[in-house]
């Protein structure tokens, strides 16, 4: 889970930087996880207010990731912001 968390930090910072560069913020944070068997799941959370910082995106995405069992092996991890 440590490697996934490290990658999640990188992805959240990247999403936040793109939000700020576009002059927008997102209220719904989503993660996509593809497992070694190519099964793919997405999870999302809608926040009370829009965010555009890496810390806020990471906090929401981290909570979503904690609800997923990475035991089957993860081959892809994505973070997305919308609304």
N, CA, C and O atoms as a Tinker XYZ file with bonds, in Angstrom:
   332  protein
     1  N      0.831000   -1.205000    0.000000    73     2
     2  CA     0.000000    0.000000    0.000000    64     1     3
     3  C      0.866000    1.256000    0.000000    63     2     4     5
     4  O      0.414000    2.314000   -0.437000    81     3
     5  N      2.095000    1.157000    0.480000    73     3     6
     6  CA     2.991000    2.305000    0.503000    64     5     7
     7  C      3.308000    2.823000   -0.890000    63     6     8     9
     8  O      3.314000    4.034000   -1.112000    81     7
     9  N      3.574000    1.916000   -1.839000    73     7    10
    10  CA     3.869000    2.323000   -3.208000    64     9    11
    11  C      2.645000    2.962000   -3.862000    63    10    12    13
    12  O      2.767000    3.929000   -4.614000    81    11
    13  N      1.478000    2.420000   -3.573000    73    11    14
    14  CA     0.246000    3.006000   -4.108000    64    13    15
    15  C      0.020000    4.402000   -3.542000    63    14    16    17
    16  O     -0.369000    5.320000   -4.263000    81    15
    17  N      0.264000    4.550000   -2.265000    73    15    18
    18  CA     0.082000    5.862000   -1.622000    64    17    19
    19  C      1.051000    6.889000   -2.222000    63    18    20    21
    20  O      0.679000    8.037000   -2.462000    81    19
    21  N      2.283000    6.466000   -2.459000    73    19    22
    22  CA     3.274000    7.349000   -3.074000    64    21    23
    23  C      2.812000    7.784000   -4.467000    63    22    24    25
    24  O      2.911000    8.960000   -4.817000    81    23
    25  N      2.315000    6.849000   -5.246000    73    23    26
    26  CA     1.829000    7.170000   -6.591000    64    25    27
    27  C      0.589000    8.060000   -6.518000    63    26    28    29
    28  O      0.399000    8.938000   -7.359000    81    27
    29  N     -0.240000    7.833000   -5.522000    73    27    30
    30  CA    -1.438000    8.653000   -5.352000    64    29    31
    31  C     -1.062000   10.115000   -5.079000    63    30    32    33
    32  O     -1.719000   11.029000   -5.578000    81    31
    33  N     -0.018000   10.330000   -4.298000    73    31    34
    34  CA     0.460000   11.695000   -4.030000    64    33    35
    35  C      0.873000   12.359000   -5.344000    63    34    36    37
    36  O      0.516000   13.509000   -5.600000    81    35
    37  N      1.617000   11.643000   -6.167000    73    35    38
    38  CA     2.051000   12.193000   -7.454000    64    37    39
    39  C      0.862000   12.533000   -8.345000    63    38    40    41
    40  O      0.818000   13.599000   -8.958000    81    39
    41  N     -0.092000   11.623000   -8.410000    73    39    42
    42  CA    -1.275000   11.833000   -9.262000    64    41    43
    43  C     -2.118000   13.002000   -8.752000    63    42    44    45
    44  O     -2.585000   13.818000   -9.546000    81    43
    45  N     -2.314000   13.088000   -7.444000    73    43    46
    46  CA    -3.120000   14.170000   -6.867000    64    45    47
    47  C     -2.465000   15.523000   -7.124000    63    46    48    49
    48  O     -3.151000   16.487000   -7.464000    81    47
    49  N     -1.150000   15.605000   -6.964000    73    47    50
    50  CA    -0.447000   16.860000   -7.236000    64    49    51
    51  C     -0.571000   17.254000   -8.702000    63    50    52    53
    52  O     -0.742000   18.432000   -9.017000    81    51
    53  N     -0.487000   16.290000   -9.585000    73    51    54
    54  CA    -0.610000   16.552000  -11.012000    64    53    55
    55  C     -2.004000   17.063000  -11.367000    63    54    56    57
    56  O     -2.142000   18.025000  -12.122000    81    55
    57  N     -3.023000   16.427000  -10.827000    73    55    58
    58  CA    -4.406000   16.859000  -11.068000    64    57    59
    59  C     -4.602000   18.278000  -10.548000    63    58    60    61
    60  O     -5.183000   19.116000  -11.238000    81    59
    61  N     -4.125000   18.552000   -9.344000    73    59    62
    62  CA    -4.283000   19.884000   -8.748000    64    61    63
    63  C     -3.570000   20.941000   -9.581000    63    62    64    65
    64  O     -4.097000   22.037000   -9.771000    81    63
    65  N     -2.381000   20.625000  -10.078000    73    63    66
    66  CA    -1.639000   21.576000  -10.907000    64    65    67
    67  C     -2.400000   21.880000  -12.197000    63    66    68    69
    68  O     -2.448000   23.030000  -12.634000    81    67
    69  N     -2.990000   20.858000  -12.803000    73    67    70
    70  CA    -3.767000   21.076000  -14.027000    64    69    71
    71  C     -5.021000   21.897000  -13.741000    63    70    72    73
    72  O     -5.407000   22.738000  -14.552000    81    71
    73  N     -5.658000   21.662000  -12.600000    73    71    74
    74  CA    -6.831000   22.460000  -12.226000    64    73    75
    75  C     -6.458000   23.936000  -12.099000    63    74    76    77
    76  O     -7.126000   24.808000  -12.654000    81    75
    77  N     -5.383000   24.199000  -11.361000    73    75    78
    78  CA    -4.958000   25.589000  -11.157000    64    77    79
    79  C     -4.539000   26.247000  -12.467000    63    78    80    81
    80  O     -4.840000   27.418000  -12.700000    81    79
    81  N     -3.845000   25.499000  -13.322000    73    79    82
    82  CA    -3.405000   26.046000  -14.607000    64    81    83
    83  C     -4.597000   26.425000  -15.484000    63    82    84    85
    84  O     -4.528000   27.374000  -16.265000    81    83
    85  N     -5.672000   25.687000  -15.348000    73    83    86
    86  CA    -6.879000   25.969000  -16.131000    64    85    87
    87  C     -7.765000   27.008000  -15.445000    63    86    88    89
    88  O     -8.744000   27.476000  -16.026000    81    87
    89  N     -7.420000   27.364000  -14.215000    73    87    90
    90  CA    -8.215000   28.343000  -13.486000    64    89    91
    91  C     -9.555000   27.811000  -13.014000    63    90    92    93
    92  O    -10.523000   28.561000  -12.894000    81    91
    93  N     -9.607000   26.515000  -12.747000    73    91    94
    94  CA   -10.848000   25.885000  -12.290000    64    93    95
    95  C    -10.576000   25.075000  -11.022000    63    94    96    97
    96  O     -9.431000   24.942000  -10.590000    81    95
    97  N    -11.625000   24.549000  -10.446000    73    95    98
    98  CA   -11.518000   23.678000   -9.280000    64    97    99
    99  C    -12.524000   22.545000   -9.464000    63    98   100   101
   100  O    -13.460000   22.668000  -10.254000    81    99
   101  N    -12.337000   21.460000   -8.748000    73    99   102
   102  CA   -13.234000   20.311000   -8.874000    64   101   103
   103  C    -13.893000   19.973000   -7.554000    63   102   104   105
   104  O    -13.297000   20.110000   -6.485000    81   103
   105  N    -15.127000   19.531000   -7.650000    73   103   106
   106  CA   -15.857000   19.139000   -6.451000    64   105   107
   107  C    -15.925000   17.623000   -6.290000    63   106   108   109
   108  O    -16.018000   17.117000   -5.172000    81   107
   109  N    -15.880000   16.907000   -7.397000    73   107   110
   110  CA   -15.936000   15.448000   -7.347000    64   109   111
   111  C    -14.562000   14.889000   -7.670000    63   110   112   113
   112  O    -14.007000   15.152000   -8.737000    81   111
   113  N    -14.020000   14.117000   -6.743000    73   111   114
   114  CA   -12.712000   13.473000   -6.927000    64   113   115
   115  C    -12.956000   11.992000   -7.150000    63   114   116   117
   116  O    -13.683000   11.350000   -6.392000    81   115
   117  N    -12.343000   11.457000   -8.192000    73   115   118
   118  CA   -12.521000   10.041000   -8.539000    64   117   119
   119  C    -11.164000    9.362000   -8.638000    63   118   120   121
   120  O    -10.160000    9.987000   -8.979000    81   119
   121  N    -11.155000    8.081000   -8.338000    73   119   122
   122  CA    -9.970000    7.267000   -8.599000    64   121   123
   123  C    -10.378000    6.095000   -9.482000    63   122   124   125
   124  O    -11.510000    5.616000   -9.427000    81   123
   125  N     -9.442000    5.653000  -10.284000    73   123   126
   126  CA    -9.631000    4.464000  -11.107000    64   125   127
   127  C     -8.523000    3.497000  -10.738000    63   126   128   129
   128  O     -7.353000    3.873000  -10.674000    81   127
   129  N     -8.895000    2.256000  -10.498000    73   127   130
   130  CA    -7.916000    1.216000  -10.160000    64   129   131
   131  C     -8.118000    0.048000  -11.117000    63   130   132   133
   132  O     -9.218000   -0.495000  -11.226000    81   131
   133  N     -7.042000   -0.335000  -11.811000    73   131   134
   134  CA    -7.075000   -1.525000  -12.655000    64   133   135
   135  C     -6.171000   -2.562000  -12.013000    63   134   136   137
   136  O     -4.996000   -2.313000  -11.743000    81   135
   137  N     -6.746000   -3.719000  -11.778000    73   135   138
   138  CA    -6.023000   -4.802000  -11.115000    64   137   139
   139  C     -5.255000   -5.636000  -12.136000    63   138   140   141
   140  O     -5.440000   -5.475000  -13.342000    81   139
   141  N     -4.390000   -6.531000  -11.647000    73   139   142
   142  CA    -3.567000   -7.364000  -12.518000    64   141   143
   143  C     -4.380000   -8.203000  -13.492000    63   142   144   145
   144  O     -3.901000   -8.523000  -14.580000    81   143
   145  N     -5.605000   -8.566000  -13.117000    73   143   146
   146  CA    -6.452000   -9.357000  -14.011000    64   145   147
   147  C     -7.255000   -8.469000  -14.972000    63   146   148   149
   148  O     -8.165000   -8.946000  -15.650000    81   147
   149  N     -6.910000   -7.169000  -15.023000    73   147   150
   150  CA    -7.528000   -6.156000  -15.880000    64   149   151
   151  C     -8.936000   -5.752000  -15.444000    63   150   152   153
   152  O     -9.606000   -4.997000  -16.148000    81   151
   153  N     -9.386000   -6.239000  -14.304000    73   151   154
   154  CA   -10.648000   -5.758000  -13.751000    64   153   155
   155  C    -10.429000   -4.311000  -13.320000    63   154   156   157
   156  O     -9.439000   -3.996000  -12.661000    81   155
   157  N    -11.351000   -3.441000  -13.693000    73   155   158
   158  CA   -11.206000   -2.020000  -13.411000    64   157   159
   159  C    -12.386000   -1.526000  -12.588000    63   158   160   161
   160  O    -13.539000   -1.837000  -12.886000    81   159
   161  N    -12.084000   -0.752000  -11.548000    73   159   162
   162  CA   -13.135000   -0.152000  -10.735000    64   161   163
   163  C    -12.874000    1.347000  -10.611000    63   162   164   165
   164  O    -11.734000    1.805000  -10.698000    81   163
   165  N    -13.934000    2.086000  -10.410000    73   163   166
   166  CA   -13.811000    3.514000  -10.125000    64   165   167
   167  C    -14.603000    3.811000   -8.860000    63   166   168   169
   168  O    -15.620000    3.180000   -8.573000    81   167
   169  N    -14.112000    4.774000   -8.126000    73   167   170
   170  CA   -14.784000    5.237000   -6.912000    64   169   171
   171  C    -14.702000    6.753000   -6.910000    63   170   172   173
   172  O    -13.699000    7.321000   -7.343000    81   171
   173  N    -15.749000    7.416000   -6.427000    73   171   174
   174  CA   -15.725000    8.874000   -6.398000    64   173   175
   175  C    -16.384000    9.400000   -5.138000    63   174   176   177
   176  O    -17.182000    8.724000   -4.489000    81   175
   177  N    -16.019000   10.632000   -4.818000    73   175   178
   178  CA   -16.599000   11.321000   -3.662000    64   177   179
   179  C    -16.823000   12.776000   -4.061000    63   178   180   181
   180  O    -15.950000   13.409000   -4.655000    81   179
   181  N    -17.994000   13.293000   -3.731000    73   179   182
   182  CA   -18.303000   14.692000   -3.995000    64   181   183
   183  C    -18.107000   15.480000   -2.708000    63   182   184   185
   184  O    -18.696000   15.174000   -1.671000    81   183
   185  N    -17.273000   16.489000   -2.802000    73   183   186
   186  CA   -16.914000   17.304000   -1.639000    64   185   187
   187  C    -17.903000   18.457000   -1.470000    63   186   188   189
   188  O    -18.593000   18.821000   -2.422000    81   187
   189  N    -17.979000   19.032000   -0.274000    73   187   190
   190  CA   -18.901000   20.148000   -0.041000    64   189   191
   191  C    -18.549000   21.393000   -0.855000    63   190   192   193
   192  O    -19.429000   22.174000   -1.218000    81   191
   193  N    -17.251000   21.574000   -1.141000    73   191   194
   194  CA   -16.835000   22.724000   -1.938000    64   193   195
   195  C    -15.728000   22.303000   -2.892000    63   194   196   197
   196  O    -15.047000   21.301000   -2.672000    81   195
   197  N    -15.560000   23.077000   -3.947000    73   195   198
   198  CA   -14.559000   22.766000   -4.965000    64   197   199
   199  C    -13.152000   22.974000   -4.418000    63   198   200   201
   200  O    -12.919000   23.862000   -3.598000    81   199
   201  N    -12.214000   22.140000   -4.882000    73   199   202
   202  CA   -10.821000   22.199000   -4.421000    64   201   203
   203  C     -9.886000   22.266000   -5.619000    63   202   204   205
   204  O    -10.235000   21.845000   -6.721000    81   203
   205  N     -8.684000   22.806000   -5.384000    73   203   206
   206  CA    -7.670000   22.836000   -6.437000    64   205   207
   207  C     -6.255000   22.681000   -5.882000    63   206   208   209
   208  O     -5.280000   23.025000   -6.552000    81   207
   209  N     -6.144000   22.166000   -4.662000    73   207   210
   210  CA    -4.823000   21.953000   -4.077000    64   209   211
   211  C     -4.517000   20.459000   -4.009000    63   210   212   213
   212  O     -5.416000   19.629000   -3.875000    81   211
   213  N     -3.232000   20.138000   -4.103000    73   211   214
   214  CA    -2.814000   18.747000   -4.019000    64   213   215
   215  C     -3.233000   18.100000   -2.713000    63   214   216   217
   216  O     -3.628000   16.934000   -2.686000    81   215
   217  N     -3.148000   18.854000   -1.638000    73   215   218
   218  CA    -3.515000   18.327000   -0.319000    64   217   219
   219  C     -4.981000   17.915000   -0.287000    63   218   220   221
   220  O     -5.310000   16.832000    0.198000    81   219
   221  N     -5.863000   18.766000   -0.798000    73   219   222
   222  CA    -7.295000   18.460000   -0.769000    64   221   223
   223  C     -7.659000   17.305000   -1.699000    63   222   224   225
   224  O     -8.465000   16.443000   -1.350000    81   223
   225  N     -7.052000   17.300000   -2.892000    73   223   226
   226  CA    -7.308000   16.204000   -3.832000    64   225   227
   227  C     -6.798000   14.897000   -3.232000    63   226   228   229
   228  O     -7.471000   13.869000   -3.314000    81   227
   229  N     -5.610000   14.934000   -2.630000    73   227   230
   230  CA    -5.037000   13.740000   -2.012000    64   229   231
   231  C     -5.886000   13.235000   -0.859000    63   230   232   233
   232  O     -6.075000   12.027000   -0.713000    81   231
   233  N     -6.397000   14.132000   -0.046000    73   231   234
   234  CA    -7.222000   13.718000    1.095000    64   233   235
   235  C     -8.442000   12.943000    0.619000    63   234   236   237
   236  O     -8.762000   11.889000    1.170000    81   235
   237  N     -9.121000   13.451000   -0.395000    73   235   238
   238  CA   -10.315000   12.775000   -0.911000    64   237   239
   239  C     -9.954000   11.467000   -1.597000    63   238   240   241
   240  O    -10.602000   10.446000   -1.368000    81   239
   241  N     -8.923000   11.492000   -2.438000    73   239   242
   242  CA    -8.517000   10.280000   -3.158000    64   241   243
   243  C     -7.976000    9.225000   -2.206000    63   242   244   245
   244  O     -8.196000    8.031000   -2.409000    81   243
   245  N     -7.268000    9.661000   -1.168000    73   243   246
   246  CA    -6.720000    8.728000   -0.179000    64   245   247
   247  C     -7.810000    7.973000    0.564000    63   246   248   249
   248  O     -7.686000    6.773000    0.811000    81   247
   249  N     -8.873000    8.674000    0.917000    73   247   250
   250  CA   -10.003000    8.012000    1.582000    64   249   251
   251  C    -10.623000    6.961000    0.672000    63   250   252   253
   252  O    -11.000000    5.884000    1.132000    81   251
   253  N    -10.729000    7.269000   -0.614000    73   251   254
   254  CA   -11.285000    6.305000   -1.567000    64   253   255
   255  C    -10.370000    5.093000   -1.717000    63   254   256   257
   256  O    -10.844000    3.958000   -1.769000    81   255
   257  N     -9.068000    5.330000   -1.788000    73   255   258
   258  CA    -8.110000    4.236000   -1.950000    64   257   259
   259  C     -8.103000    3.315000   -0.734000    63   258   260   261
   260  O     -7.931000    2.105000   -0.880000    81   259
   261  N     -8.286000    3.863000    0.447000    73   259   262
   262  CA    -8.275000    3.042000    1.662000    64   261   263
   263  C     -9.411000    2.027000    1.691000    63   262   264   265
   264  O     -9.332000    1.035000    2.416000    81   263
   265  N    -10.450000    2.255000    0.925000    73   263   266
   266  CA   -11.609000    1.346000    0.886000    64   265   267
   267  C    -11.428000    0.208000   -0.112000    63   266   268   269
   268  O    -12.306000   -0.643000   -0.255000    81   267
   269  N    -10.290000    0.193000   -0.803000    73   267   270
   270  CA   -10.048000   -0.810000   -1.845000    64   269   271
   271  C     -8.962000   -1.773000   -1.387000    63   270   272   273
   272  O     -7.958000   -1.364000   -0.804000    81   271
   273  N     -9.175000   -3.058000   -1.658000    73   271   274
   274  CA    -8.180000   -4.075000   -1.314000    64   273   275
   275  C     -7.209000   -4.246000   -2.483000    63   274   276   277
   276  O     -7.602000   -4.744000   -3.538000    81   275
   277  N     -5.950000   -3.842000   -2.311000    73   275   278
   278  CA    -4.987000   -3.951000   -3.408000    64   277   279
   279  C     -4.337000   -5.329000   -3.524000    63   278   280   281
   280  O     -3.428000   -5.509000   -4.335000    81   279
   281  N     -4.783000   -6.303000   -2.734000    73   279   282
   282  CA    -4.150000   -7.623000   -2.706000    64   281   283
   283  C     -4.049000   -8.293000   -4.077000    63   282   284   285
   284  O     -3.050000   -8.964000   -4.335000    81   283
   285  N     -5.039000   -8.144000   -4.972000    73   283   286
   286  CA    -4.903000   -8.797000   -6.280000    64   285   287
   287  C     -3.785000   -8.217000   -7.144000    63   286   288   289
   288  O     -3.456000   -8.783000   -8.186000    81   287
   289  N     -3.204000   -7.109000   -6.728000    73   287   290
   290  CA    -2.160000   -6.446000   -7.515000    64   289   291
   291  C     -2.769000   -5.343000   -8.364000    63   290   292   293
   292  O     -3.796000   -5.546000   -9.013000    81   291
   293  N     -2.145000   -4.190000   -8.360000    73   291   294
   294  CA    -2.671000   -3.040000   -9.087000    64   293   295
   295  C     -1.715000   -2.705000  -10.229000    63   294   296   297
   296  O     -0.510000   -2.567000  -10.020000    81   295
   297  N     -2.266000   -2.573000  -11.442000    73   295   298
   298  CA    -1.442000   -2.227000  -12.601000    64   297   299
   299  C     -1.677000   -0.801000  -13.067000    63   298   300   301
   300  O     -0.872000   -0.276000  -13.836000    81   299
   301  N     -2.776000   -0.141000  -12.618000    73   299   302
   302  CA    -3.042000    1.229000  -13.009000    64   301   303
   303  C     -3.762000    1.944000  -11.862000    63   302   304   305
   304  O     -4.643000    1.381000  -11.213000    81   303
   305  N     -3.369000    3.181000  -11.634000    73   303   306
   306  CA    -4.032000    4.014000  -10.629000    64   305   307
   307  C     -4.190000    5.397000  -11.232000    63   306   308   309
   308  O     -3.217000    6.009000  -11.672000    81   307
   309  N     -5.432000    5.890000  -11.250000    73   307   310
   310  CA    -5.683000    7.207000  -11.812000    64   309   311
   311  C     -6.496000    8.059000  -10.870000    63   310   312   313
   312  O     -7.274000    7.546000  -10.065000    81   311
   313  N     -6.316000    9.371000  -10.972000    73   311   314
   314  CA    -7.061000   10.343000  -10.172000    64   313   315
   315  C     -7.670000   11.346000  -11.132000    63   314   316   317
   316  O     -7.037000   11.747000  -12.108000    81   315
   317  N     -8.911000   11.753000  -10.850000    73   315   318
   318  CA    -9.638000   12.658000  -11.734000    64   317   319
   319  C    -10.452000   13.621000  -10.886000    63   318   320   321
   320  O    -10.940000   13.258000   -9.815000    81   319
   321  N    -10.596000   14.838000  -11.363000    73   319   322
   322  CA   -11.464000   15.823000  -10.698000    64   321   323
   323  C    -12.471000   16.329000  -11.709000    63   322   324   325
   324  O    -12.144000   16.528000  -12.878000    81   323
   325  N    -13.700000   16.536000  -11.255000    73   323   326
   326  CA   -14.746000   17.055000  -12.133000    64   325   327
   327  C    -15.671000   17.977000  -11.353000    63   326   328   329
   328  O    -15.514000   18.168000  -10.147000    81   327
   329  N    -16.638000   18.543000  -12.065000    73   327   330
   330  CA   -17.601000   19.517000  -11.526000    64   329   331
   331  C    -16.888000   20.769000  -11.110000    63   330   332
   332  O    -17.521000   21.710000  -10.631000    81   331
